[in-house]
Amino acid sequence: MPASITLFGITVALGFELLVLFAVVFLAGIIRGFAGFGSAMITVPALAMLYGPAQAVVIEVLIEIPISIGLFRATVKDADKKIVIPMLSMFVLFVPIGALFLKVVDAELMKIIISVLVLVMVAIIGLQDRLIIFVSRTGSLVAGATSGIAQGMTGMSGPIYATVLLARGDSATVTRANILALTAGIISISVVSYIAVGIMTIETLIYATIATPSILLGTWVGSVLFKRLSHCNLRIVILIFLAVIAVATLTQTITDAVGNQGF
């Protein structure tokens, strides 16, 4: 019988599944620390295979809290409230809708949606410079609504609102502050939304707490690697890696679904 511990009445197995959790989150942290994006695009599809989509999304959101708080406190003074507040208002309206979809949509279908959305996010990031040309400076409300639903459903939304903010042509300092302020805001709104719809459980909190040191360590390792390898353009390599993960999890989910149907 595998070893286990009991926390707050919840039994957590200390076996292979937990090692996978640590490894996935640590790798996601490295990508986040090195590239500044991509952690959710690793953790959500991978952890959905272990714990189901709802727990995977909630775990991802929770482990992002320490990182986001630190960055938010350092940059909030530079954020443009005229753009941040309206987008936050859209998050308040639409993140709960996405969270409700996450709760009611069939788990296998949600796994497919998550994997497909990872591929969409990879495309948005890869084509960001070209997309910026076509993004209206007044498109922030639409981006806020779209980001809100995507965040609530899958925990992934950054590339959508980041593209719109980059299109505004603000200084790098203001743009970064706006992105970090919105990231902190959407994470906070997500937590409240998941509690409200009933998918935030004690078990999820325990797994997120256990995994948080892994993403913090991974983020630190990634930042160290960035300082040493910043002369290398690894962006395309990272995007390909994220796409491969999405395709692999999508293929596995479809294969499992077909197998369950007895085909």
ZADO-1210 file (C-alpha; in nm, 4 decimals, padded with zeros to 6 digits):
<atoms>
<atom x="00.0000" y="00.0000" z="00.0000" code="MET" pos="1"/>
<atom x="00.1520" y="00.3371" z="-00.1021" code="PRO" pos="2"/>
<atom x="00.2526" y="00.5806" z="00.1708" code="ALA" pos="3"/>
<atom x="00.0178" y="00.8676" z="00.2414" code="SER" pos="4"/>
<atom x="-00.0408" y="01.1593" z="00.4738" code="ILE" pos="5"/>
<atom x="-00.3665" y="01.3005" z="00.6068" code="THR" pos="6"/>
<atom x="-00.4188" y="01.6764" z="00.6145" code="LEU" pos="7"/>
<atom x="-00.7458" y="01.8316" z="00.7330" code="PHE" pos="8"/>
<atom x="-00.9161" y="01.4960" z="00.6906" code="GLY" pos="9"/>
<atom x="-00.7932" y="01.4529" z="00.3302" code="ILE" pos="10"/>
<atom x="-00.5612" y="01.1634" z="00.2489" code="THR" pos="11"/>
<atom x="-00.2835" y="01.2545" z="00.0044" code="VAL" pos="12"/>
<atom x="-00.0988" y="00.9619" z="-00.1519" code="ALA" pos="13"/>
<atom x="00.2813" y="01.0016" z="-00.1510" code="LEU" pos="14"/>
<atom x="00.3432" y="00.8183" z="-00.4747" code="GLY" pos="15"/>
<atom x="00.4077" y="00.8582" z="-00.8457" code="PHE" pos="16"/>
<atom x="00.1149" y="01.0956" z="-00.8957" code="GLU" pos="17"/>
<atom x="00.2594" y="01.3435" z="-00.6478" code="LEU" pos="18"/>
<atom x="00.6023" y="01.3230" z="-00.8125" code="LEU" pos="19"/>
<atom x="00.4386" y="01.4039" z="-01.1474" code="VAL" pos="20"/>
<atom x="00.2687" y="01.7038" z="-00.9857" code="LEU" pos="21"/>
<atom x="00.6027" y="01.8334" z="-00.8559" code="PHE" pos="22"/>
<atom x="00.7779" y="01.7724" z="-01.1895" code="ALA" pos="23"/>
<atom x="00.5079" y="01.9388" z="-01.4005" code="VAL" pos="24"/>
<atom x="00.4851" y="02.2450" z="-01.1767" code="VAL" pos="25"/>
<atom x="00.8637" y="02.2756" z="-01.1502" code="PHE" pos="26"/>
<atom x="00.8967" y="02.2630" z="-01.5305" code="LEU" pos="27"/>
<atom x="00.6179" y="02.5190" z="-01.5651" code="ALA" pos="28"/>
<atom x="00.8050" y="02.7448" z="-01.3227" code="GLY" pos="29"/>
<atom x="01.1234" y="02.7194" z="-01.5285" code="ILE" pos="30"/>
<atom x="00.9331" y="02.8228" z="-01.8425" code="ILE" pos="31"/>
<atom x="00.7659" y="03.1081" z="-01.6529" code="ARG" pos="32"/>
<atom x="01.0939" y="03.2294" z="-01.5073" code="GLY" pos="33"/>
<atom x="01.2790" y="03.2093" z="-01.8370" code="PHE" pos="34"/>
<atom x="01.0191" y="03.3304" z="-02.0862" code="ALA" pos="35"/>
<atom x="00.7730" y="03.5195" z="-01.8652" code="GLY" pos="36"/>
<atom x="00.4785" y="03.3159" z="-01.9928" code="PHE" pos="37"/>
<atom x="00.3579" y="02.9621" z="-02.0488" code="GLY" pos="38"/>
<atom x="00.3262" y="02.8116" z="-01.7009" code="SER" pos="39"/>
<atom x="-00.0510" y="02.7569" z="-01.7210" code="ALA" pos="40"/>
<atom x="-00.0127" y="02.6137" z="-02.0714" code="MET" pos="41"/>
<atom x="00.1921" y="02.3323" z="-01.9167" code="ILE" pos="42"/>
<atom x="00.0255" y="02.2752" z="-01.5819" code="THR" pos="43"/>
<atom x="-00.3409" y="02.2822" z="-01.6836" code="VAL" pos="44"/>
<atom x="-00.3420" y="02.0209" z="-01.9640" code="PRO" pos="45"/>
<atom x="-00.0938" y="01.7978" z="-01.7823" code="ALA" pos="46"/>
<atom x="-00.2646" y="01.8106" z="-01.4415" code="LEU" pos="47"/>
<atom x="-00.6059" y="01.7678" z="-01.6045" code="ALA" pos="48"/>
<atom x="-00.4921" y="01.4172" z="-01.6961" code="MET" pos="49"/>
<atom x="-00.4191" y="01.3469" z="-01.3271" code="LEU" pos="50"/>
<atom x="-00.6886" y="01.5292" z="-01.1334" code="TYR" pos="51"/>
<atom x="-00.9495" y="01.6323" z="-01.3886" code="GLY" pos="52"/>
<atom x="-00.9951" y="01.9751" z="-01.5505" code="PRO" pos="53"/>
<atom x="-01.1583" y="02.1563" z="-01.2570" code="ALA" pos="54"/>
<atom x="-00.8897" y="02.0680" z="-01.0036" code="GLN" pos="55"/>
<atom x="-00.6120" y="02.1303" z="-01.2572" code="ALA" pos="56"/>
<atom x="-00.7350" y="02.4825" z="-01.3334" code="VAL" pos="57"/>
<atom x="-00.7845" y="02.5711" z="-00.9669" code="VAL" pos="58"/>
<atom x="-00.4403" y="02.4355" z="-00.8711" code="ILE" pos="59"/>
<atom x="-00.2813" y="02.6428" z="-01.1479" code="GLU" pos="60"/>
<atom x="-00.4532" y="02.9617" z="-01.0358" code="VAL" pos="61"/>
<atom x="-00.3606" y="02.9073" z="-00.6711" code="LEU" pos="62"/>
<atom x="00.0088" y="02.8389" z="-00.7332" code="ILE" pos="63"/>
<atom x="00.0337" y="03.1609" z="-00.9352" code="GLU" pos="64"/>
<atom x="-00.0726" y="03.3745" z="-00.6381" code="ILE" pos="65"/>
<atom x="00.2696" y="03.4176" z="-00.4663" code="PRO" pos="66"/>
<atom x="00.4428" y="03.5091" z="-00.7931" code="ILE" pos="67"/>
<atom x="00.1720" y="03.7521" z="-00.9007" code="SER" pos="68"/>
<atom x="00.1554" y="03.9284" z="-00.5642" code="ILE" pos="69"/>
<atom x="00.5289" y="03.9954" z="-00.5637" code="GLY" pos="70"/>
<atom x="00.5308" y="04.1324" z="-00.9177" code="LEU" pos="71"/>
<atom x="00.2105" y="04.3332" z="-00.8657" code="PHE" pos="72"/>
<atom x="00.3414" y="04.5143" z="-00.5586" code="ARG" pos="73"/>
<atom x="00.6540" y="04.6154" z="-00.7471" code="ALA" pos="74"/>
<atom x="00.4756" y="04.7584" z="-01.0519" code="THR" pos="75"/>
<atom x="00.1229" y="04.8672" z="-00.9573" code="VAL" pos="76"/>
<atom x="00.2211" y="05.2343" z="-00.9264" code="LYS" pos="77"/>
<atom x="00.3024" y="05.2432" z="-01.2997" code="ASP" pos="78"/>
<atom x="-00.0265" y="05.0903" z="-01.4184" code="ALA" pos="79"/>
<atom x="-00.2717" y="05.3004" z="-01.6212" code="ASP" pos="80"/>
<atom x="-00.5983" y="05.2897" z="-01.4245" code="LYS" pos="81"/>
<atom x="-00.7966" y="05.4159" z="-01.7247" code="LYS" pos="82"/>
<atom x="-00.7272" y="05.0894" z="-01.9080" code="ILE" pos="83"/>
<atom x="-00.6889" y="04.8515" z="-01.6134" code="VAL" pos="84"/>
<atom x="-01.0145" y="04.9280" z="-01.4309" code="ILE" pos="85"/>
<atom x="-01.2494" y="04.8774" z="-01.7318" code="PRO" pos="86"/>
<atom x="-01.0806" y="04.5461" z="-01.8170" code="MET" pos="87"/>
<atom x="-01.1006" y="04.4347" z="-01.4543" code="LEU" pos="88"/>
<atom x="-01.4719" y="04.5148" z="-01.4659" code="SER" pos="89"/>
<atom x="-01.5094" y="04.2792" z="-01.7625" code="MET" pos="90"/>
<atom x="-01.3165" y="04.0132" z="-01.5723" code="PHE" pos="91"/>
<atom x="-01.5612" y="04.0472" z="-01.2810" code="VAL" pos="92"/>
<atom x="-01.8521" y="03.9880" z="-01.5180" code="LEU" pos="93"/>
<atom x="-01.7122" y="03.7078" z="-01.7329" code="PHE" pos="94"/>
<atom x="-01.4697" y="03.5014" z="-01.5215" code="VAL" pos="95"/>
<atom x="-01.7617" y="03.3584" z="-01.3178" code="PRO" pos="96"/>
<atom x="-01.9329" y="03.2564" z="-01.6413" code="ILE" pos="97"/>
<atom x="-01.6212" y="03.0682" z="-01.7486" code="GLY" pos="98"/>
<atom x="-01.5968" y="02.9097" z="-01.4031" code="ALA" pos="99"/>
<atom x="-01.9547" y="02.7896" z="-01.4324" code="LEU" pos="100"/>
<atom x="-01.8746" y="02.6306" z="-01.7687" code="PHE" pos="101"/>
<atom x="-01.5761" y="02.4591" z="-01.6076" code="LEU" pos="102"/>
<atom x="-01.8073" y="02.3095" z="-01.3467" code="LYS" pos="103"/>
<atom x="-02.0883" y="02.1890" z="-01.5740" code="VAL" pos="104"/>
<atom x="-01.9132" y="02.0858" z="-01.8971" code="VAL" pos="105"/>
<atom x="-01.8211" y="01.7171" z="-01.9253" code="ASP" pos="106"/>
<atom x="-01.4677" y="01.6545" z="-01.7970" code="ALA" pos="107"/>
<atom x="-01.3470" y="01.4759" z="-02.1110" code="GLU" pos="108"/>
<atom x="-01.4810" y="01.7513" z="-02.3348" code="LEU" pos="109"/>
<atom x="-01.3181" y="02.0120" z="-02.1114" code="MET" pos="110"/>
<atom x="-00.9819" y="01.8368" z="-02.1452" code="LYS" pos="111"/>
<atom x="-01.0155" y="01.8673" z="-02.5227" code="ILE" pos="112"/>
<atom x="-01.1139" y="02.2346" z="-02.4939" code="ILE" pos="113"/>
<atom x="-00.8116" y="02.3013" z="-02.2717" code="ILE" pos="114"/>
<atom x="-00.5688" y="02.1354" z="-02.5134" code="SER" pos="115"/>
<atom x="-00.7164" y="02.3198" z="-02.8120" code="VAL" pos="116"/>
<atom x="-00.6994" y="02.6504" z="-02.6251" code="LEU" pos="117"/>
<atom x="-00.3319" y="02.5902" z="-02.5473" code="VAL" pos="118"/>
<atom x="-00.2713" y="02.5625" z="-02.9226" code="LEU" pos="119"/>
<atom x="-00.4698" y="02.8842" z="-02.9764" code="VAL" pos="120"/>
<atom x="-00.2621" y="03.0612" z="-02.7093" code="MET" pos="121"/>
<atom x="00.0599" y="02.9356" z="-02.8705" code="VAL" pos="122"/>
<atom x="-00.0606" y="03.0807" z="-03.2013" code="ALA" pos="123"/>
<atom x="-00.1509" y="03.4140" z="-03.0385" code="ILE" pos="124"/>
<atom x="00.1923" y="03.4396" z="-02.8754" code="ILE" pos="125"/>
<atom x="00.3734" y="03.3297" z="-03.1907" code="GLY" pos="126"/>
<atom x="00.1857" y="03.5779" z="-03.4104" code="LEU" pos="127"/>
<atom x="00.1601" y="03.8527" z="-03.1499" code="GLN" pos="128"/>
<atom x="00.3669" y="04.1061" z="-03.3446" code="ASP" pos="129"/>
<atom x="00.1402" y="04.0630" z="-03.6469" code="ARG" pos="130"/>
<atom x="-00.1840" y="04.0548" z="-03.4492" code="LEU" pos="131"/>
<atom x="-00.1024" y="04.3832" z="-03.2772" code="ILE" pos="132"/>
<atom x="-00.1423" y="04.5620" z="-03.6109" code="ILE" pos="133"/>
<atom x="-00.5043" y="04.4474" z="-03.6353" code="PHE" pos="134"/>
<atom x="-00.6039" y="04.5095" z="-03.2739" code="VAL" pos="135"/>
<atom x="-00.8061" y="04.8242" z="-03.2157" code="SER" pos="136"/>
<atom x="-00.6946" y="05.0530" z="-02.9371" code="ARG" pos="137"/>
<atom x="-01.0581" y="05.0418" z="-02.8175" code="THR" pos="138"/>
<atom x="-01.0764" y="04.6639" z="-02.8155" code="GLY" pos="139"/>
<atom x="-00.9946" y="04.6293" z="-02.4479" code="SER" pos="140"/>
<atom x="-01.3512" y="04.5530" z="-02.3400" code="LEU" pos="141"/>
<atom x="-01.3880" y="04.2714" z="-02.5914" code="VAL" pos="142"/>
<atom x="-01.0505" y="04.1367" z="-02.4854" code="ALA" pos="143"/>
<atom x="-01.1593" y="04.1630" z="-02.1220" code="GLY" pos="144"/>
<atom x="-01.4738" y="03.9588" z="-02.1857" code="ALA" pos="145"/>
<atom x="-01.2919" y="03.6970" z="-02.3921" code="THR" pos="146"/>
<atom x="-01.0093" y="03.6737" z="-02.1404" code="SER" pos="147"/>
<atom x="-01.2563" y="03.6409" z="-01.8561" code="GLY" pos="148"/>
<atom x="-01.4382" y="03.3441" z="-02.0070" code="ILE" pos="149"/>
<atom x="-01.1118" y="03.1754" z="-02.1085" code="ALA" pos="150"/>
<atom x="-00.9663" y="03.2287" z="-01.7609" code="GLN" pos="151"/>
<atom x="-01.2715" y="03.0970" z="-01.5820" code="GLY" pos="152"/>
<atom x="-01.2863" y="02.7855" z="-01.7998" code="MET" pos="153"/>
<atom x="-00.9192" y="02.7000" z="-01.8369" code="THR" pos="154"/>
<atom x="-00.7018" y="02.9276" z="-01.6229" code="GLY" pos="155"/>
<atom x="-00.5391" y="03.0584" z="-01.9424" code="MET" pos="156"/>
<atom x="-00.6028" y="03.4116" z="-02.0638" code="SER" pos="157"/>
<atom x="-00.2797" y="03.6144" z="-02.0508" code="GLY" pos="158"/>
<atom x="-00.1930" y="03.6127" z="-02.4215" code="PRO" pos="159"/>
<atom x="-00.5349" y="03.7593" z="-02.5081" code="ILE" pos="160"/>
<atom x="-00.5259" y="04.0698" z="-02.2912" code="TYR" pos="161"/>
<atom x="-00.1483" y="04.1081" z="-02.3253" code="ALA" pos="162"/>
<atom x="-00.1822" y="04.1382" z="-02.7036" code="THR" pos="163"/>
<atom x="-00.4379" y="04.4164" z="-02.6680" code="VAL" pos="164"/>
<atom x="-00.2246" y="04.6027" z="-02.4144" code="LEU" pos="165"/>
<atom x="00.0824" y="04.5759" z="-02.6374" code="LEU" pos="166"/>
<atom x="-00.1224" y="04.7202" z="-02.9240" code="ALA" pos="167"/>
<atom x="-00.1841" y="05.0400" z="-02.7285" code="ARG" pos="168"/>
<atom x="00.1714" y="05.1561" z="-02.7845" code="GLY" pos="169"/>
<atom x="00.2348" y="05.2576" z="-02.4220" code="ASP" pos="170"/>
<atom x="00.5861" y="05.2589" z="-02.2792" code="SER" pos="171"/>
<atom x="00.7355" y="04.9254" z="-02.1821" code="ALA" pos="172"/>
<atom x="00.7080" y="05.0165" z="-01.8132" code="THR" pos="173"/>
<atom x="00.3375" y="05.1027" z="-01.8331" code="VAL" pos="174"/>
<atom x="00.2561" y="04.8022" z="-02.0522" code="THR" pos="175"/>
<atom x="00.4308" y="04.5624" z="-01.8135" code="ARG" pos="176"/>
<atom x="00.2565" y="04.7211" z="-01.5139" code="ALA" pos="177"/>
<atom x="-00.0831" y="04.6961" z="-01.6866" code="ASN" pos="178"/>
<atom x="-00.0284" y="04.3284" z="-01.7681" code="ILE" pos="179"/>
<atom x="00.0854" y="04.2437" z="-01.4156" code="LEU" pos="180"/>
<atom x="-00.2003" y="04.4393" z="-01.2566" code="ALA" pos="181"/>
<atom x="-00.4545" y="04.2573" z="-01.4729" code="LEU" pos="182"/>
<atom x="-00.2883" y="03.9239" z="-01.4012" code="THR" pos="183"/>
<atom x="-00.3130" y="03.9803" z="-01.0268" code="ALA" pos="184"/>
<atom x="-00.6713" y="04.0960" z="-01.0681" code="GLY" pos="185"/>
<atom x="-00.7873" y="03.8052" z="-01.2806" code="ILE" pos="186"/>
<atom x="-00.6287" y="03.5542" z="-01.0430" code="ILE" pos="187"/>
<atom x="-00.8089" y="03.7104" z="-00.7463" code="SER" pos="188"/>
<atom x="-01.1398" y="03.7131" z="-00.9333" code="ILE" pos="189"/>
<atom x="-01.0834" y="03.3523" z="-01.0402" code="SER" pos="190"/>
<atom x="-01.0335" y="03.2368" z="-00.6811" code="VAL" pos="191"/>
<atom x="-01.3582" y="03.4031" z="-00.5724" code="VAL" pos="192"/>
<atom x="-01.5414" y="03.2606" z="-00.8747" code="SER" pos="193"/>
<atom x="-01.4206" y="02.9048" z="-00.8131" code="TYR" pos="194"/>
<atom x="-01.5301" y="02.9276" z="-00.4501" code="ILE" pos="195"/>
<atom x="-01.8687" y="03.0644" z="-00.5563" code="ALA" pos="196"/>
<atom x="-01.9419" y="02.7849" z="-00.8055" code="VAL" pos="197"/>
<atom x="-01.8178" y="02.5179" z="-00.5667" code="GLY" pos="198"/>
<atom x="-01.5067" y="02.3773" z="-00.7364" code="ILE" pos="199"/>
<atom x="-01.2558" y="02.5074" z="-00.4810" code="MET" pos="200"/>
<atom x="-01.2123" y="02.2164" z="-00.2394" code="THR" pos="201"/>
<atom x="-00.9895" y="02.1437" z="00.0597" code="ILE" pos="202"/>
<atom x="-00.8194" y="01.8727" z="-00.1465" code="GLU" pos="203"/>
<atom x="-00.7380" y="02.1235" z="-00.4219" code="THR" pos="204"/>
<atom x="-00.5992" y="02.3676" z="-00.1656" code="LEU" pos="205"/>
<atom x="-00.3761" y="02.0964" z="-00.0218" code="ILE" pos="206"/>
<atom x="-00.2360" y="01.9984" z="-00.3615" code="TYR" pos="207"/>
<atom x="-00.1798" y="02.3641" z="-00.4525" code="ALA" pos="208"/>
<atom x="-00.0030" y="02.4304" z="-00.1226" code="THR" pos="209"/>
<atom x="00.2199" y="02.1281" z="-00.1723" code="ILE" pos="210"/>
<atom x="00.3003" y="02.2314" z="-00.5304" code="ALA" pos="211"/>
<atom x="00.3673" y="02.6022" z="-00.4670" code="THR" pos="212"/>
<atom x="00.7327" y="02.5588" z="-00.3582" code="PRO" pos="213"/>
<atom x="00.7976" y="02.3709" z="-00.6840" code="SER" pos="214"/>
<atom x="00.6800" y="02.6560" z="-00.9062" code="ILE" pos="215"/>
<atom x="00.8688" y="02.9123" z="-00.6957" code="LEU" pos="216"/>
<atom x="01.1882" y="02.7079" z="-00.7246" code="LEU" pos="217"/>
<atom x="01.1296" y="02.6520" z="-01.0945" code="GLY" pos="218"/>
<atom x="01.0696" y="03.0228" z="-01.1528" code="THR" pos="219"/>
<atom x="01.3975" y="03.1032" z="-00.9780" code="TRP" pos="220"/>
<atom x="01.5832" y="02.8438" z="-01.1878" code="VAL" pos="221"/>
<atom x="01.4245" y="02.9844" z="-01.5032" code="GLY" pos="222"/>
<atom x="01.5283" y="03.3390" z="-01.4160" code="SER" pos="223"/>
<atom x="01.8864" y="03.2225" z="-01.3548" code="VAL" pos="224"/>
<atom x="01.8888" y="03.0414" z="-01.6887" code="LEU" pos="225"/>
<atom x="01.7546" y="03.3542" z="-01.8588" code="PHE" pos="226"/>
<atom x="02.0456" y="03.5610" z="-01.7270" code="LYS" pos="227"/>
<atom x="02.2907" y="03.3064" z="-01.8636" code="ARG" pos="228"/>
<atom x="02.1115" y="03.2302" z="-02.1909" code="LEU" pos="229"/>
<atom x="01.9437" y="03.5620" z="-02.2679" code="SER" pos="230"/>
<atom x="02.1563" y="03.5901" z="-02.5817" code="HIS" pos="231"/>
<atom x="01.9831" y="03.2787" z="-02.7192" code="CYS" pos="232"/>
<atom x="01.6465" y="03.3223" z="-02.8918" code="ASN" pos="233"/>
<atom x="01.4614" y="03.0246" z="-02.7423" code="LEU" pos="234"/>
<atom x="01.1119" y="03.1674" z="-02.7858" code="ARG" pos="235"/>
<atom x="01.0282" y="02.9479" z="-03.0848" code="ILE" pos="236"/>
<atom x="01.1652" y="02.6406" z="-02.9050" code="VAL" pos="237"/>
<atom x="00.9417" y="02.7099" z="-02.6049" code="ILE" pos="238"/>
<atom x="00.6365" y="02.7643" z="-02.8264" code="LEU" pos="239"/>
<atom x="00.7020" y="02.4363" z="-03.0082" code="ILE" pos="240"/>
<atom x="00.7417" y="02.2608" z="-02.6737" code="PHE" pos="241"/>
<atom x="00.4087" y="02.4000" z="-02.5503" code="LEU" pos="242"/>
<atom x="00.2391" y="02.2984" z="-02.8755" code="ALA" pos="243"/>
<atom x="00.3766" y="01.9435" z="-02.8466" code="VAL" pos="244"/>
<atom x="00.2379" y="01.9165" z="-02.4916" code="ILE" pos="245"/>
<atom x="-00.1029" y="02.0362" z="-02.6118" code="ALA" pos="246"/>
<atom x="-00.1090" y="01.7919" z="-02.9038" code="VAL" pos="247"/>
<atom x="00.0044" y="01.5043" z="-02.6805" code="ALA" pos="248"/>
<atom x="-00.2621" y="01.5690" z="-02.4162" code="THR" pos="249"/>
<atom x="-00.5276" y="01.6235" z="-02.6850" code="LEU" pos="250"/>
<atom x="-00.4364" y="01.2946" z="-02.8530" code="THR" pos="251"/>
<atom x="-00.4382" y="01.1088" z="-02.5209" code="GLN" pos="252"/>
<atom x="-00.7759" y="01.2548" z="-02.4236" code="THR" pos="253"/>
<atom x="-00.9341" y="01.1627" z="-02.7570" code="ILE" pos="254"/>
<atom x="-00.7816" y="00.8143" z="-02.7415" code="THR" pos="255"/>
<atom x="-00.9186" y="00.7615" z="-02.3896" code="ASP" pos="256"/>
<atom x="-01.2600" y="00.8895" z="-02.4924" code="ALA" pos="257"/>
<atom x="-01.2733" y="00.6551" z="-02.7904" code="VAL" pos="258"/>
<atom x="-01.1572" y="00.3675" z="-02.5728" code="GLY" pos="259"/>
<atom x="-01.4279" y="00.4381" z="-02.3166" code="ASN" pos="260"/>
<atom x="-01.6865" y="00.4252" z="-02.5930" code="GLN" pos="261"/>
<atom x="-01.5653" y="00.0773" z="-02.6761" code="GLY" pos="262"/>
<atom x="-01.4493" y="00.1529" z="-03.0289" code="PHE" pos="263"/>
</atoms>
